[in-house]
Amino acid sequence: MEHEESVFAHPVNHIGDVKYDDDDTGIEEAFCKVFKHFREILNALYAGQEPGYKKIFKHFVHGSTLVKHHGFREENEVRIVVSPRPTNPDSFFYNCADVSKPRKAIRYRRRGDSEVRYIELFGEAPLPIKRIIVGPSRIQNLNYQTISDLVTGSGIEVVKSEIPFLG
């Protein structure tokens, strides 16, 4: 993570445990600054003034990327949030310190009918995967067996999701 942040123009915004939405205290902690300043930002916006997004931006991104529906609690997920910096100096998110750093290529993959953008992190370094949860599916048993066969001998635990399949 430190290498990625020091070399490339897309700093690690944050890394952390996901907070599940049945934990009101966790959500309040994640969004406390957003809740505190939201009214004044809206009032400024409606009055045609500079709304002062800087007061909440970091907290909004942090909260909105680390809160997830409680049905996925079994994942016990940790998330890494990274966002490439814009090259436009007029952008709110522009950082002149990143000008000399190389940018990673934005890659694309299909997910259903949508195209998903992403950047590759860590190069060829293996991630410290300890457990794979095979998601709900009509063919969950087949998927479970396929994954189990792929990771045999690796020490990675493979389990079936307990989330009911609704498709």
C-alpha positions, 0 to 999 in steps of 0.5 A, a space after each residue: 500500500 505504501 509503495 502504491 501511494 508513494 509511486 503512483 498518482 492515486 493515493 490510498 484514500 483509506 482502508 478499513 473494516 466495513 460497517 454493516 447498516 444494522 450498527 447505528 453507532 458505526 454509521 453515526 461514527 462514519 458520517 458524523 461530520 457529514 451530518 454535522 455540516 450537511 444543513 449548512 452546505 445545503 443552505 449555501 447551495 440553495 443560496 447560490 454560495 460556495 457550499 463548502 464540500 471540503 468540510 465533508 468530502 473525506 468523511 462522506 467518501 469514507 462513510 459511503 464506501 465502508 457502509 454495507 447492507 447487514 445481509 452481507 455481514 458474513 463477509 466480514 469485509 475489509 475495503 481498500 478505496 483508491 481514486 485516481 487524481 484528475 489531471 485538470 488543475 481546475 478540479 476540486 480534487 486536483 493535487 499539484 504534487 501528483 503531476 510528476 507521478 505516473 498514472 495507472 491505466 484505467 481498465 474495463 471489464 463487463 459486469 452484467 450489462 454494465 462496464 466497470 472501471 478499475 485500476 490494478 493494485 499491487 502488481 503481481 504481489 499475491 493478496 493475503 487471501 484467507 477465505 473465499 465465500 462462494 456467493 448465492 447462485 443456482 449453481 452454488 454447489 458447482 461453484 463451490 467445488 470449482 473454487 475448492 479444486 482451484 485452491 487445494 493445498 493453498 490453505 485458503 478456506 472455502 465456504 458457501 454463502 448463507 445469503 439466500 439466492 433470490 434469482 
